[in-house]
Amino acid sequence: MPKNKIEDLRNLLFETIEKLVDGEETMDADQANAVANIAKTIIDSARVEIQFMNIVGGTGSGFIPTEPRQLTGGRENNDS
């Protein structure tokens, strides 16, 4: 089972954005582009994983959770 999951990427990206907006962290354009490019690469690999699962079936690598989630009030409920 992989250590990092899609939720971890989402959390990291939003945390980085919040730090930049709040002025807690300075980042030049090259660093911001590097973060964006790495995130895009990871998201593209997740897209390929989903396409693969749709074509051949299976559960994937575990990067993207495969268990159904119940949404309540705009928030995910993982206790179901």
C-alpha positions as CSV (number, residue, x, y, z in Angstrom):
1,M,0.0,0.0,0.0
2,P,1.5,3.4,-1.0
3,K,2.4,5.8,1.7
4,N,0.9,8.9,-0.1
5,K,-2.6,9.1,-1.4
6,I,-4.5,11.6,-3.6
7,E,-5.9,13.3,-0.4
8,D,-2.3,13.9,0.7
9,L,-1.5,15.7,-2.5
10,R,-4.7,17.8,-2.3
11,N,-3.9,18.7,1.3
12,L,-0.3,19.7,0.5
13,L,-1.3,21.8,-2.5
14,F,-4.0,23.7,-0.6
15,E,-1.7,24.1,2.4
16,T,0.9,25.6,0.0
17,I,-1.7,28.0,-1.5
18,E,-2.8,29.1,2.0
19,K,0.8,29.8,3.0
20,L,1.4,31.9,-0.1
21,V,-1.8,33.8,0.3
22,D,-1.3,34.5,4.0
23,G,2.3,35.6,3.3
24,E,3.8,33.0,5.6
25,E,6.0,31.7,2.9
26,T,7.7,33.3,0.0
27,M,8.1,31.5,-3.3
28,D,9.5,32.8,-6.5
29,A,7.9,32.0,-9.9
30,D,10.3,29.2,-10.7
31,Q,9.4,27.4,-7.4
32,A,5.7,27.9,-7.9
33,N,6.0,26.5,-11.5
34,A,7.9,23.5,-10.2
35,V,5.2,22.8,-7.6
36,A,2.5,23.1,-10.2
37,N,4.4,20.9,-12.7
38,I,5.0,18.2,-10.1
39,A,1.3,18.3,-9.0
40,K,0.2,18.1,-12.7
41,T,2.4,15.0,-13.2
42,I,1.0,13.3,-10.2
43,I,-2.6,14.1,-11.2
44,D,-1.9,12.9,-14.7
45,S,-0.6,9.6,-13.4
46,A,-3.8,9.3,-11.3
47,R,-5.9,9.9,-14.4
48,V,-4.0,7.1,-16.2
49,E,-4.6,4.8,-13.2
50,I,-8.4,5.5,-13.3
51,Q,-8.4,4.8,-17.1
52,F,-6.6,1.6,-16.5
53,M,-9.0,0.5,-13.8
54,N,-12.0,1.3,-16.1
55,I,-10.5,-0.8,-18.9
56,V,-9.2,-3.8,-17.1
57,G,-10.9,-3.6,-13.7
58,G,-9.1,-4.1,-10.4
59,T,-8.4,-1.8,-7.5
60,G,-5.4,0.2,-8.7
61,S,-2.4,1.0,-6.6
62,G,-4.2,2.4,-3.6
63,F,-3.2,6.0,-4.4
64,I,-6.8,6.7,-5.2
65,P,-9.2,5.2,-2.7
66,T,-11.6,2.7,-4.2
67,E,-14.1,2.2,-1.4
68,P,-17.3,4.2,-1.7
69,R,-17.7,7.3,0.4
70,Q,-20.9,8.8,1.7
71,L,-21.1,12.6,1.3
72,T,-22.9,14.5,4.0
73,G,-23.3,18.3,4.3
74,G,-20.5,18.9,1.8
75,R,-18.0,16.9,3.7
76,E,-16.7,13.4,3.2
77,N,-17.8,10.8,5.8
78,N,-15.3,8.0,6.1
79,D,-17.0,6.4,9.0
80,S,-19.6,4.5,7.0
